[in-house]
């Protein structure tokens, strides 16, 4: 099991929770929301928090496959609070490599919770989100002042169309005498010729 900075009581609880979910997948409905209370939410070096990592362990312990797993994970996301939703979004690369959870990503991107938008734009979205949706998501990050360094896959997925969209956004902001996020400049200049702005 992943090494987490847990107290002995928290470790015992998490071990028992994983065992329960493995034996009975319906147990995750009660255990998933209880993780933060038992395990805490300290930050981890990989950018997650302890509760997010512990919740990922519960998700990967589910003995479900295919549509049954999609439905179970979707329900946890749908009925969860923002912390639980972030945990689901960050765990998606561990659950699926076919893009079956893109609806959860899209739901987060439709909202205005910047923590959910950032969680949605992790490696899973970078691998599976169609190009036009990925560009719109990046633009939404700029609009909400989410640093582009936090968007997974941007080095590989950025293209001239995204640069054009960002240049248009920057021009609109400048015309309105509003600041332009400085991290858009290098991306724009990488694809558009000098003077495009």
C-alpha positions in Angstrom: 0.0 0.0 0.0 1.1 3.6 -0.7 3.2 5.0 2.1 1.2 7.8 3.6 2.1 9.9 6.7 -0.7 8.4 8.9 -1.0 7.9 12.6 -1.3 4.3 13.7 -5.0 4.7 14.2 -5.5 6.3 10.8 -3.4 3.5 9.1 -5.5 0.9 10.8 -8.7 2.6 9.7 -7.5 2.9 6.1 -6.3 -0.7 6.0 -9.7 -1.9 7.3 -11.5 0.4 4.8 -9.6 -1.0 1.8 -10.3 -4.5 3.0 -14.0 -3.8 3.4 -14.3 -2.2 -0.1 -12.4 -5.1 -1.6 -14.9 -7.5 0.0 -18.0 -5.4 -0.5 -17.9 -2.6 -3.1 -21.1 -1.0 -1.7 -19.1 -0.2 1.5 -17.3 2.6 -0.4 -20.4 4.8 -0.3 -20.0 5.2 3.5 -16.2 5.0 3.7 -15.3 7.4 0.9 -16.8 10.5 2.6 -15.2 9.5 6.0 -11.6 9.5 4.7 -10.7 13.0 5.5 -12.0 12.7 9.1 -9.9 9.6 9.8 -6.8 10.3 7.7 -6.4 14.0 7.5 -5.7 16.3 4.6 -2.0 17.1 4.9 -0.3 18.0 1.6 1.9 15.4 -0.1 5.0 15.9 -2.3 3.1 14.8 -5.4 0.6 17.7 -5.2 -2.2 15.6 -3.7 -3.4 15.6 -0.1 -3.4 12.6 2.2 -7.2 12.3 1.9 -7.0 12.4 -1.9 -4.4 9.6 -1.9 -6.3 7.5 0.6 -9.5 7.9 -1.5 -7.6 6.8 -4.5 -6.7 3.6 -2.6 -10.3 3.0 -2.0 -11.2 3.5 -5.6 -8.5 1.2 -6.9 -9.6 -1.5 -4.3 -13.1 -1.7 -5.9 -13.5 -5.2 -7.3 -15.6 -3.8 -10.2 -14.9 -3.6 -13.9 -16.4 -1.9 -17.0 -19.7 -0.1 -16.6 -20.2 -1.2 -13.0 -17.0 0.6 -12.0 -17.9 3.7 -14.1 -21.3 3.8 -12.4 -19.8 3.4 -8.9 -17.2 6.1 -9.4 -19.7 8.4 -11.1 -22.0 8.1 -8.1 -19.2 9.0 -5.7 -18.4 12.1 -7.8 -22.0 13.1 -8.2 -22.9 12.9 -4.5 -19.6 14.0 -3.1 -18.5 17.3 -1.8 -15.8 19.3 -3.6 -13.0 17.5 -1.8 -14.4 14.1 -2.7 -14.9 15.2 -6.3 -11.3 16.4 -6.5 -10.2 13.0 -5.2 -12.2 11.2 -7.9 -10.8 13.5 -10.7 -7.2 13.0 -9.6 -7.6 9.2 -9.4 -9.0 8.8 -12.9 -5.6 7.8 -14.5 -5.5 4.9 -12.0 -8.9 3.6 -13.0 -9.1 3.9 -16.8 -7.1 4.3 -19.9 -9.9 4.5 -22.4 -11.6 7.8 -21.6 -14.7 6.4 -20.1 -14.8 9.0 -17.3 -14.7 12.1 -19.6 -18.2 13.1 -18.5 -16.8 13.7 -15.0 -14.1 15.9 -16.4 -16.6 17.8 -18.5 -18.9 18.4 -15.6 -16.0 19.9 -13.6 -15.0 22.1 -16.5 -18.5 23.5 -16.8 -18.4 24.8 -13.3 -16.6 27.7 -11.8 -14.8 26.0 -8.9 -11.2 26.6 -9.7 -10.0 23.7 -7.6 -12.2 21.3 -9.5 -11.2 22.8 -12.9 -7.6 22.3 -11.9 -8.2 18.8 -10.8 -10.1 18.0 -14.0 -7.2 19.1 -16.1 -4.8 16.5 -14.9 -3.1 13.7 -16.8 -6.5 12.0 -17.6 -7.8 15.0 -19.5 -4.5 15.5 -21.2 -4.7 12.0 -22.5 -8.3 11.8 -23.5 -10.0 15.2 -23.9 -10.6 16.1 -27.6 -8.5 18.9 -28.9 -11.2 21.5 -29.2 -12.4 20.8 -25.6 -8.8 20.8 -24.3 -8.2 24.2 -25.9 -11.4 25.7 -24.4 -10.4 24.2 -21.0 -7.0 25.9 -21.2 -8.7 29.2 -22.1 -11.0 28.8 -19.1 -8.0 28.3 -16.9 -6.5 31.6 -18.1 -9.8 33.3 -17.6 -10.0 32.0 -14.0 -6.3 32.9 -13.4 -5.3 29.2 -12.9 -1.5 29.1 -13.7 -0.9 27.2 -16.9 1.9 25.3 -15.2 -0.8 23.4 -13.4 -2.4 22.2 -16.7 -1.2 18.7 -17.5 0.0 17.9 -21.0 0.2 21.5 -22.2 3.7 21.1 -23.6 2.5 18.2 -25.8 -1.0 19.5 -26.7 -0.5 23.2 -27.3 -0.9 24.2 -30.9 -1.3 27.2 -33.2 -5.1 27.2 -32.7 -4.7 27.4 -28.9 -2.1 30.2 -29.3 -4.5 32.1 -31.6 -7.3 31.8 -29.0 -5.0 33.0 -26.2 -3.8 35.9 -28.4 -7.4 36.9 -29.0 -8.1 36.7 -25.3 -5.0 38.8 -24.5 -6.0 41.4 -27.1 -9.5 41.7 -25.5 -8.0 42.1 -22.0 -5.5 44.7 -23.2 -8.2 46.6 -25.0 -10.2 46.7 -21.8 -7.1 47.8 -19.9 -7.1 44.6 -17.9 -4.0 42.6 -17.1 -3.0 39.6 -19.2 -1.7 36.6 -17.4 2.0 36.6 -18.1 2.2 32.8 -18.6 0.2 33.1 -21.8 3.0 35.0 -23.6 5.5 32.1 -24.0 2.8 29.8 -25.4 1.5 32.4 -27.8 5.0 33.3 -29.1 5.9 29.7 -29.6 3.3 29.3 -32.3 2.5 32.8 -33.6 4.9 34.9 -35.6 6.3 38.1 -34.0 3.8 40.9 -34.2 0.7 38.6 -34.1 -0.4 40.4 -30.9 
